Amino acid sequence: MLLKKLLLFISITCITAYAQGVSGVEKIVKPGDALHYYVAFDSPIKGEATVSANLVLQTTIEGGQEGFSRSWTANQSHKISETVYEVDTTVPATNIASGLYRLTDVFIDFKQGGEKDYRYGVDFKNDNTFRIVNDQHREYPNIKSVTPEPPK
């Protein structure tokens, strides 16, 4: 009986550890890669509309990437069903900062005007994070001086 309990405990521990390891895998993308999201609503959207999503950097900008973009909007969408929309985007090919990004907002944009904003953590709980690795960097010179008179 004790052996059965021990084996059950070990099995549950191994399954739990495996599941946690799989969920902790980080998706890594690079500029030019395609991303796809499916947005499911609990009822049909009334009226003609498109669905878009904001993807926003969650970490600090690396050296040499100051001035690079920190976010973009995925705005290529099409209706899959009455309640599901697919939103597609491509990671911007130039000047996108490396780091951890999150899908922070989903928008419904109505053709007749107006929009509805859904926020991550408030209106939906799915944590859609990924890491962009962009090898592009710039070298910026340091400022030697700033004076009202010409340098000598």
PAZA-74701 format. One record per residue: residue in three letters; x, y, z of N, C-alpha, C, CB in turn. Coordinates in nm, 3 decimals. Atoms other than C-alpha are relative to their C-alpha. Glycine has a CB too. Layout:
PAZA-74701
NODE  residuo     n_px     n_py     n_pz    ca_px    ca_py    ca_pz     c_px     c_py     c_pz    cb_px    cb_py    cb_pz
NODE      ALA        X        Y        Z        X        Y        Z        X        Y        Z        X        Y        Z
...
end
This chain:
PAZA-74701
NODE  residuo     n_px     n_py     n_pz    ca_px    ca_py    ca_pz     c_px     c_py     c_pz    cb_px    cb_py    cb_pz
NODE      MET    0.083   -0.119    0.000    0.000    0.000    0.000    0.087    0.126    0.000   -0.094    0.000    0.121
NODE      LEU   -0.091   -0.113   -0.007    0.282    0.239    0.089    0.072    0.018   -0.133    0.102   -0.021    0.113
NODE      LEU   -0.068   -0.006    0.129    0.458    0.153   -0.237   -0.092    0.062   -0.106    0.046   -0.141   -0.044
NODE      LYS    0.096   -0.057    0.095    0.141    0.237   -0.436   -0.013    0.150    0.020   -0.139   -0.067    0.015
NODE      LYS    0.009   -0.144   -0.027    0.112    0.576   -0.263    0.126    0.073   -0.046   -0.024    0.024    0.151
NODE      LEU   -0.126   -0.060    0.042    0.478    0.648   -0.327    0.007    0.011   -0.151    0.118   -0.081    0.053
NODE      LEU   -0.001   -0.004    0.146    0.447    0.558   -0.695   -0.100    0.103   -0.054   -0.033   -0.139   -0.057
NODE      LEU    0.099   -0.100    0.041    0.132    0.771   -0.728    0.056    0.141    0.021   -0.131   -0.019    0.080
NODE      PHE   -0.060   -0.131   -0.029    0.311    1.066   -0.564    0.108    0.034   -0.102    0.059    0.002    0.142
NODE      ILE   -0.106   -0.022    0.097    0.613    1.029   -0.795   -0.059    0.028   -0.138    0.095   -0.122   -0.005
NODE      SER    0.063   -0.021    0.130    0.389    1.005   -1.102   -0.062    0.139   -0.011   -0.108   -0.106   -0.024
NODE      ILE    0.062   -0.133    0.000    0.193    1.317   -1.010    0.106    0.109   -0.004   -0.090    0.018    0.123
NODE      THR   -0.109   -0.097   -0.003    0.516    1.506   -0.935    0.065    0.012   -0.137    0.104   -0.040    0.105
NODE      CYS   -0.063   -0.002    0.133    0.670    1.409   -1.271   -0.092    0.065   -0.103    0.036   -0.143   -0.044
NODE      ILE    0.095   -0.059    0.095    0.356    1.500   -1.466   -0.009    0.151    0.022   -0.140   -0.065    0.015
NODE      THR    0.008   -0.144   -0.031    0.332    1.836   -1.287    0.126    0.072   -0.047   -0.020    0.022    0.151
NODE      ALA   -0.126   -0.062    0.042    0.700    1.913   -1.350    0.008    0.010   -0.151    0.120   -0.079    0.055
NODE      TYR   -0.001   -0.001    0.146    0.666    1.819   -1.718   -0.093    0.109   -0.053   -0.042   -0.137   -0.055
NODE      ALA    0.098   -0.100    0.045    0.355    2.036   -1.761    0.052    0.141    0.023   -0.134   -0.020    0.071
NODE      GLN   -0.053   -0.133   -0.027    0.523    2.335   -1.599    0.114    0.033   -0.095    0.048    0.010    0.145
NODE      GLY   -0.110   -0.023    0.093    0.827    2.293   -1.818   -0.049    0.033   -0.139    0.090   -0.122   -0.006
NODE      VAL    0.053   -0.025    0.133    0.623    2.284   -2.138   -0.063    0.139   -0.006   -0.103   -0.107   -0.038
NODE      SER    0.065   -0.131    0.003    0.421    2.594   -2.045    0.100    0.112    0.012   -0.102    0.010    0.112
NODE      GLY   -0.099   -0.104   -0.017    0.740    2.783   -1.969    0.086    0.022   -0.124    0.088   -0.034    0.116
NODE      VAL   -0.077   -0.015    0.121    0.874    2.751   -2.325   -0.030    0.136   -0.061   -0.030   -0.113   -0.100
NODE      GLU    0.016   -0.134    0.054    0.932    3.096   -2.470    0.006   -0.005   -0.153    0.109    0.096    0.055
NODE      LYS    0.002   -0.009    0.145    0.838    3.166   -2.832    0.097    0.110   -0.042   -0.145    0.027   -0.055
NODE      ILE   -0.098   -0.097    0.047    1.125    3.341   -3.012   -0.026    0.024   -0.149    0.147   -0.050    0.025
NODE      VAL    0.022   -0.038    0.139    1.068    3.531   -3.338    0.103    0.105   -0.040   -0.145    0.054   -0.022
NODE      LYS   -0.093   -0.101    0.050    1.273    3.760   -3.557   -0.074    0.088   -0.101    0.126   -0.065   -0.065
NODE      PRO    0.065   -0.086    0.097    1.189    4.050   -3.790   -0.034   -0.077   -0.128    0.089    0.120   -0.032
NODE      GLY    0.046    0.069    0.120    0.988    3.925   -4.088   -0.083   -0.125    0.027    0.116   -0.037   -0.084
NODE      ASP    0.079    0.119   -0.034    0.829    3.629   -3.904   -0.149    0.033    0.010    0.049   -0.062    0.133
NODE      ALA    0.145   -0.017   -0.007    0.452    3.584   -3.924   -0.052   -0.044    0.137   -0.070   -0.081   -0.112
NODE      LEU    0.069    0.034   -0.125    0.231    3.578   -3.612   -0.150   -0.007   -0.029    0.031    0.104    0.114
NODE      HIS    0.144    0.018    0.019   -0.132    3.457   -3.597   -0.067   -0.012    0.135   -0.029   -0.126   -0.087
NODE      TYR    0.079    0.009   -0.123   -0.390    3.503   -3.324   -0.146   -0.021   -0.038    0.017    0.129    0.089
NODE      TYR    0.143    0.021    0.018   -0.748    3.381   -3.300   -0.071    0.063    0.118   -0.034   -0.153   -0.013
NODE      VAL    0.074   -0.070   -0.104   -0.980    3.610   -3.108   -0.142   -0.054   -0.001    0.002    0.156   -0.024
NODE      ALA    0.134    0.058   -0.012   -1.296    3.436   -2.985   -0.085    0.087    0.093    0.008   -0.147    0.053
NODE      PHE    0.095   -0.079   -0.078   -1.590    3.645   -2.863   -0.112   -0.091    0.049   -0.056    0.118   -0.083
NODE      ASP    0.107    0.084   -0.054   -1.877    3.510   -2.653   -0.131    0.014   -0.077   -0.023    0.034    0.144
NODE      SER    0.118   -0.015    0.087   -2.134    3.636   -2.909    0.045    0.074   -0.126   -0.118    0.077    0.074
NODE      PRO   -0.040   -0.067    0.125   -2.129    3.773   -3.266    0.013    0.151    0.018   -0.101   -0.030   -0.110
NODE      ILE   -0.013   -0.146    0.004   -2.013    4.130   -3.329   -0.114    0.051   -0.086    0.141    0.045   -0.057
NODE      LYS    0.112   -0.057    0.075   -2.314    4.335   -3.439    0.052    0.116   -0.083   -0.113    0.047    0.095
NODE      GLY   -0.049   -0.103    0.091   -2.228    4.545   -3.743    0.127   -0.045   -0.068    0.023    0.130    0.074
NODE      GLU   -0.120    0.031    0.075   -1.946    4.543   -3.993    0.121    0.051    0.077   -0.005    0.061   -0.143
NODE      ALA   -0.113   -0.038   -0.084   -1.613    4.545   -3.810    0.125   -0.077   -0.039   -0.032   -0.023    0.147
NODE      THR   -0.127    0.071    0.010   -1.248    4.450   -3.816    0.055   -0.014    0.142    0.102    0.075   -0.095
NODE      VAL   -0.061    0.025   -0.130   -1.043    4.316   -3.526    0.151    0.020   -0.015   -0.034   -0.144    0.054
NODE      SER   -0.144   -0.021    0.002   -0.687    4.424   -3.447    0.056   -0.021    0.140    0.035    0.143   -0.052
NODE      ALA   -0.065    0.023   -0.130   -0.434    4.377   -3.166    0.128    0.081    0.009    0.029   -0.151    0.021
NODE      ASN   -0.125   -0.070   -0.026   -0.151    4.578   -3.011    0.100   -0.096    0.060   -0.022    0.121    0.095
NODE      LEU   -0.111    0.081   -0.050    0.184    4.409   -2.948    0.104    0.098    0.053    0.061   -0.095   -0.112
NODE      VAL   -0.077   -0.103   -0.068    0.396    4.600   -2.696    0.118   -0.060    0.075   -0.090    0.079    0.097
NODE      LEU   -0.121    0.040   -0.071    0.752    4.566   -2.562   -0.021    0.010    0.151    0.121    0.087   -0.043
NODE      GLN    0.017    0.004   -0.145    0.755    4.469   -2.191    0.132    0.016    0.074   -0.066   -0.130    0.040
NODE      THR   -0.132   -0.009   -0.062    1.131    4.494   -2.128    0.070    0.128   -0.046    0.086   -0.125   -0.034
NODE      THR   -0.074   -0.121    0.038    1.387    4.774   -2.152    0.071   -0.021   -0.134    0.102    0.038    0.110
NODE      ILE   -0.067    0.002    0.131    1.551    4.862   -2.483    0.149   -0.028    0.021   -0.021    0.134   -0.076
NODE      GLU   -0.143    0.032   -0.006    1.897    4.715   -2.539    0.082    0.115   -0.058    0.031   -0.130   -0.076
NODE      GLY   -0.091   -0.100    0.055    2.196    4.937   -2.609    0.015   -0.018   -0.150    0.137   -0.009    0.069
NODE      GLY   -0.012    0.005    0.145    2.227    5.025   -2.976   -0.135   -0.010   -0.070    0.086   -0.115   -0.040
NODE      GLN    0.133    0.005    0.060    1.849    4.997   -3.027   -0.089    0.114    0.051   -0.066   -0.135    0.031
NODE      GLU    0.076   -0.118   -0.043    1.746    5.328   -2.871   -0.064    0.061   -0.124    0.091    0.103    0.075
NODE      GLY    0.070   -0.058    0.113    1.489    5.488   -3.097   -0.070   -0.102   -0.088    0.095    0.079   -0.083
NODE      PHE    0.070    0.103    0.076    1.372    5.154   -3.237   -0.145   -0.008    0.050    0.071   -0.139    0.014
NODE      SER    0.142    0.014   -0.037    0.997    5.078   -3.233   -0.016   -0.095    0.117   -0.082   -0.051   -0.120
NODE      ARG    0.030    0.079   -0.120    0.854    4.938   -2.911   -0.136   -0.069   -0.008    0.005    0.088    0.124
NODE      SER    0.133    0.061    0.014    0.512    4.833   -3.042   -0.045    0.010   -0.145   -0.103    0.070    0.094
NODE      TRP    0.066   -0.012    0.129    0.299    4.776   -3.348   -0.139   -0.061    0.011    0.083   -0.068   -0.112
NODE      THR    0.137    0.051    0.001   -0.059    4.693   -3.439   -0.014   -0.107   -0.106   -0.100    0.115   -0.024
NODE      ALA    0.036    0.108    0.093   -0.162    4.364   -3.597   -0.140    0.032   -0.050    0.007   -0.144    0.069
NODE      ASN    0.131   -0.045    0.047   -0.444    4.478   -3.822   -0.050   -0.072   -0.125    0.005    0.145   -0.027
NODE      GLN    0.051    0.081    0.110   -0.487    4.212   -4.087   -0.090   -0.108    0.060    0.118   -0.065   -0.084
NODE      SER    0.091    0.097   -0.063   -0.799    4.029   -3.975   -0.104   -0.048   -0.099   -0.069    0.062    0.122
NODE      HIS    0.114    0.051    0.076   -1.066    3.811   -4.123   -0.084   -0.090    0.091    0.046   -0.076   -0.127
NODE      LYS    0.098    0.072   -0.079   -1.375    3.648   -3.985    0.008   -0.149   -0.033   -0.143    0.055   -0.026
NODE      ILE   -0.005    0.145    0.015   -1.346    3.272   -3.930   -0.141   -0.058    0.019    0.099   -0.063    0.101
NODE      SER    0.137    0.042   -0.029   -1.696    3.227   -3.785   -0.074    0.121    0.057   -0.004   -0.122    0.101
NODE      GLU    0.077   -0.111   -0.057   -1.967    3.440   -3.627    0.066    0.060    0.124   -0.141   -0.046    0.034
NODE      THR   -0.060   -0.047   -0.125   -1.761    3.467   -3.308    0.153   -0.005    0.002   -0.053   -0.080    0.113
NODE      VAL   -0.146    0.015    0.001   -1.398    3.400   -3.415    0.060    0.078   -0.117    0.040   -0.150   -0.008
NODE      TYR   -0.075   -0.074    0.100   -1.160    3.632   -3.599    0.146   -0.041    0.008   -0.016    0.153    0.020
NODE      GLU   -0.144    0.024    0.004   -0.807    3.555   -3.712    0.067    0.134   -0.025    0.039   -0.104   -0.111
NODE      VAL   -0.076   -0.124    0.013   -0.562    3.843   -3.669    0.144   -0.040   -0.034   -0.007    0.088    0.131
NODE      ASP   -0.133    0.033    0.048   -0.237    3.817   -3.866    0.088    0.124   -0.001   -0.006   -0.063   -0.141
NODE      THR   -0.097   -0.109    0.010    0.076    4.028   -3.861    0.136   -0.059   -0.033    0.007    0.082    0.132
NODE      THR   -0.139    0.036    0.021    0.440    4.020   -3.953    0.084    0.086    0.093    0.042    0.019   -0.151
NODE      VAL   -0.091   -0.077   -0.085    0.712    4.123   -3.709    0.069    0.101   -0.089    0.105   -0.093    0.075
NODE      PRO   -0.061   -0.101    0.086    0.836    4.455   -3.850    0.145   -0.033   -0.034   -0.007    0.137    0.067
NODE      ALA   -0.132    0.040    0.049    1.148    4.401   -4.060    0.111    0.098    0.039   -0.003   -0.015   -0.150
NODE      THR   -0.105   -0.096   -0.033    1.330    4.720   -3.964   -0.035    0.073    0.129    0.020    0.100   -0.114
NODE      ASN    0.010   -0.087   -0.117    1.386    4.911   -3.644   -0.101   -0.046    0.105   -0.037    0.137   -0.043
NODE      ILE    0.081    0.051   -0.111    1.194    4.685   -3.403    0.097   -0.046    0.108   -0.096   -0.119   -0.047
NODE      ALA   -0.091    0.030   -0.110    1.360    4.656   -3.063   -0.010   -0.147    0.042   -0.030    0.090    0.120
NODE      SER   -0.002    0.134   -0.058    1.462    4.318   -2.925   -0.061    0.005    0.139    0.145   -0.057    0.006
NODE      GLY    0.053    0.009   -0.135    1.291    4.202   -2.608   -0.127   -0.081    0.007   -0.024    0.136    0.057
NODE      LEU    0.122    0.075   -0.025    0.982    4.044   -2.458   -0.121    0.087   -0.033   -0.006   -0.049    0.148
NODE      TYR    0.121   -0.071    0.042    0.653    4.152   -2.619   -0.123   -0.074    0.049   -0.003    0.016   -0.155
NODE      ARG    0.127    0.058   -0.042    0.294    4.096   -2.513   -0.112    0.058   -0.086   -0.027    0.028    0.151
NODE      LEU    0.122   -0.049    0.061   -0.038    4.120   -2.691   -0.079    0.064    0.113   -0.082   -0.116   -0.071
NODE      THR    0.057   -0.073   -0.114   -0.182    4.391   -2.465   -0.145    0.044   -0.020    0.083    0.121    0.028
NODE      ASP    0.135   -0.050    0.028   -0.503    4.501   -2.639   -0.056   -0.069   -0.123    0.000    0.153   -0.019
NODE      VAL    0.073    0.042    0.119   -0.763    4.372   -2.881   -0.104    0.109   -0.025   -0.067   -0.143    0.018
NODE      PHE    0.095   -0.105    0.037   -0.976    4.625   -3.069   -0.102   -0.053   -0.099    0.072    0.121   -0.059
NODE      ILE    0.100    0.015    0.105   -1.301    4.602   -3.258   -0.017    0.139   -0.059   -0.138   -0.059    0.055
NODE      ASP    0.018   -0.126    0.071   -1.311    4.880   -3.516   -0.124   -0.013   -0.089    0.127    0.037   -0.085
NODE      PHE    0.126    0.006    0.074   -1.662    4.942   -3.649    0.007    0.087   -0.125   -0.117    0.044    0.089
NODE      LYS   -0.003   -0.074    0.127   -1.697    5.048   -4.014   -0.081    0.129    0.010   -0.054   -0.088   -0.115
NODE      GLN    0.085   -0.118   -0.013   -1.973    5.292   -3.918    0.052    0.098    0.103   -0.141   -0.042    0.036
NODE      GLY   -0.063   -0.091   -0.096   -1.740    5.453   -3.662    0.001   -0.057    0.141   -0.071    0.132    0.001
NODE      GLY   -0.014    0.044   -0.138   -1.621    5.382   -3.310    0.084   -0.126    0.012   -0.135   -0.024    0.061
NODE      GLU   -0.078    0.121   -0.027   -1.412    5.112   -3.150   -0.021   -0.044    0.143    0.148    0.024   -0.029
NODE      LYS    0.004    0.057   -0.135   -1.405    4.886   -2.847    0.138   -0.055    0.029   -0.110   -0.113    0.013
NODE      ASP   -0.133    0.043   -0.042   -1.078    4.824   -2.660   -0.013   -0.104    0.111    0.086    0.121    0.047
NODE      TYR   -0.005    0.105   -0.102   -1.024    4.498   -2.465    0.144   -0.009    0.049   -0.051   -0.139   -0.057
NODE      ARG   -0.133   -0.002   -0.059   -0.725    4.497   -2.226    0.038   -0.136    0.060    0.008    0.107    0.107
NODE      TYR   -0.054    0.121   -0.062   -0.505    4.202   -2.128   -0.004    0.016    0.152    0.145   -0.028   -0.048
NODE      GLY    0.006   -0.001   -0.147   -0.553    4.114   -1.760   -0.131    0.052    0.054    0.112    0.083    0.054
NODE      VAL    0.130   -0.053   -0.042   -0.890    4.291   -1.747   -0.112   -0.069   -0.077   -0.006    0.154   -0.021
NODE      ASP    0.106    0.054    0.086   -1.099    4.176   -2.043    0.032   -0.139   -0.054   -0.025    0.094   -0.115
NODE      PHE   -0.040    0.137    0.037   -0.901    3.864   -2.137    0.126   -0.035    0.078    0.025   -0.013   -0.155
NODE      LYS   -0.108    0.046   -0.089   -0.654    3.656   -1.938    0.113   -0.073   -0.073   -0.057   -0.091    0.107
NODE      ASN   -0.102    0.075    0.074   -0.457    3.476   -2.213    0.126    0.084   -0.016   -0.054   -0.043   -0.139
NODE      ASP   -0.127   -0.071    0.006   -0.093    3.582   -2.180    0.073   -0.040   -0.127    0.087   -0.029    0.125
NODE      ASN   -0.066    0.026    0.128    0.037    3.598   -2.537    0.130    0.079   -0.003   -0.092    0.038   -0.121
NODE      THR   -0.131   -0.064   -0.001    0.405    3.678   -2.493    0.095   -0.074   -0.093    0.057    0.006    0.143
NODE      PHE   -0.102    0.058    0.087    0.699    3.618   -2.724    0.121    0.093    0.004   -0.053   -0.019   -0.147
NODE      ARG   -0.124   -0.078   -0.001    1.056    3.738   -2.761    0.041    0.026   -0.144    0.113   -0.073    0.078
NODE      ILE   -0.058   -0.037    0.130    1.186    3.928   -3.063    0.150    0.010    0.017   -0.060    0.135   -0.053
NODE      VAL   -0.145   -0.010    0.005    1.553    3.883   -3.141    0.033    0.069   -0.131    0.071   -0.142    0.011
NODE      ASN   -0.037   -0.081    0.116    1.671    4.157   -3.377    0.149    0.031    0.012   -0.086    0.132   -0.009
NODE      ASP   -0.146   -0.020   -0.004    2.043    4.159   -3.457    0.041    0.140   -0.042    0.068   -0.101   -0.089
NODE      GLN   -0.033   -0.136    0.045    2.023    4.512   -3.596    0.027    0.092    0.119   -0.115    0.057   -0.087
NODE      HIS   -0.037   -0.098   -0.102    2.195    4.775   -3.381    0.059    0.122   -0.069    0.102   -0.060    0.102
NODE      ARG   -0.063   -0.121    0.050    2.316    5.129   -3.432    0.107    0.044    0.098   -0.104    0.113   -0.021
NODE      GLU   -0.101   -0.062   -0.086    2.624    5.303   -3.303   -0.031    0.148    0.006    0.146   -0.026   -0.054
NODE      TYR    0.029   -0.141   -0.020    2.545    5.642   -3.157    0.122    0.068    0.060   -0.125    0.019    0.091
NODE      PRO   -0.114   -0.071   -0.061    2.821    5.897   -3.090   -0.042    0.065    0.131    0.056    0.107   -0.097
NODE      ASN    0.025   -0.076   -0.122    2.847    6.057   -2.747    0.005    0.149   -0.031    0.103   -0.036    0.110
NODE      ILE   -0.007   -0.146    0.015    2.789    6.432   -2.718    0.123    0.051    0.073   -0.129    0.069    0.053
NODE      LYS   -0.121   -0.057   -0.060    3.114    6.615   -2.656   -0.036    0.124    0.081    0.104    0.034   -0.109
NODE      SER    0.040   -0.121   -0.071    2.952    6.946   -2.561   -0.122    0.061   -0.068    0.115    0.101    0.006
NODE      VAL    0.111   -0.080    0.054    2.650    7.173   -2.609    0.019    0.140    0.058   -0.144   -0.061    0.038
NODE      THR   -0.032   -0.136   -0.047    2.737    7.545   -2.589   -0.065    0.104   -0.091    0.154    0.021    0.005
NODE      PRO    0.055   -0.104    0.086    2.597    7.876   -2.716    0.103    0.056   -0.100   -0.055    0.112    0.085
NODE      GLU   -0.107   -0.047    0.089    2.931    7.949   -2.884    0.058   -0.120   -0.075    0.112    0.074    0.081
NODE      PRO   -0.062    0.111    0.075    3.110    7.745   -3.151    0.112   -0.066    0.081    0.056    0.051   -0.135
NODE      PRO   -0.109    0.069   -0.073    3.347    7.478   -3.009    0.136    0.052   -0.045   -0.008   -0.153   -0.020
NODE      LYS   -0.137   -0.045    0.030    3.714    7.572   -2.991    0.089   -0.118   -0.021    0.055    0.089    0.111
end
